[in-house]
Each structure stands twice: as structure tokens, then as C-alpha cells.
Amino acid sequence: MKTLRTLIRLRKHTLDEARRELTVLQRKVDAIDQARARLDQELVEESATARADVEASYGYGHYLGTVRERRREFDRQVDELSQQVALAEACVREAFREVKQLEIADAQRIERERAEMARHEQAGLDEVALSGFRRLQEG
């Protein structure tokens, strides 16, 4: 059935799009994690500089406030993206479920058609054998 295969292809496309969107969101979360790691490394370096140089320590308090604000912003972004990732994962699961249902239905249809063809073929062979048997009985 051509329409079922077309529908499967359409659903696979939808599944691929959902997977791509999920990948984009996960990459954004990874980028934020990397930025947070760079910020933490920068904090360690600035802390060492502030301890080593009295003049550098004067601005360290302001710097810590900025770091805290940036961390809060990272947390907010990760929370927002986590919600989007959860929704995208649900979309991927649903799209995958739909594809599998259609593929199973198509496989069952093909199996039914194959069984029907085999039944018709066997009926034809049975008829030939029966005709041969009758001829032998008559002759």
C-alpha cells in the first residue's frame, strides 16, 4: 500500500526533525556548561592573582559579584533549556512510537499479502494435483 509507505516516510521525516531539534538544544546546554567551566577556571586564576597582588585584590569583590550574576544567568538558561529538552525528548519518543506503529502495520500487511499469495498458489497446486489424481483414477 503506497499511502502507508508515504505516511511512514513522512513520520520518519518528522522524527528526524525532532531529533535534530533535540540535538541543537543539547548542544546549547553543553555550550553553557563549557562557559561555566571557563568561568570557574577564570575565577581560580583571578583569585590567585588577587592573593598575589594587593592592588589587584581591590577589584576582586566586584569581580566576585559579577561571577555570581553570570552563574545565576547560566543556571537560568540551563533551567529554561532543560524544560525545552524535556519537551523535545517527549516529541522524539512520540514520533518514534508513531513510526514504529506504522512500520509494524506495514510489515503485518506485507505478511498478510504473502500468506494470501501462498494460499492461492497452494490452492492452484492442489487443483493440479487433484486433476492429475482424477485422470489416473479414470484411466
Buried (B, 14 or more C-beta within 10 A) or exposed (E): EEEBEEBBEEBBEBBEEBBEBBEEBBEBBEEBEEBBEEBEEEBEEBBEEBEEEEEBBEEBEEBBEEBEEBBEEBEEBBEEBEEBBEEBBEBBEEBBEBBEEBBEBBEEEEEEEEEEEEEEEEEEEEEEEEEEEEEEEEE
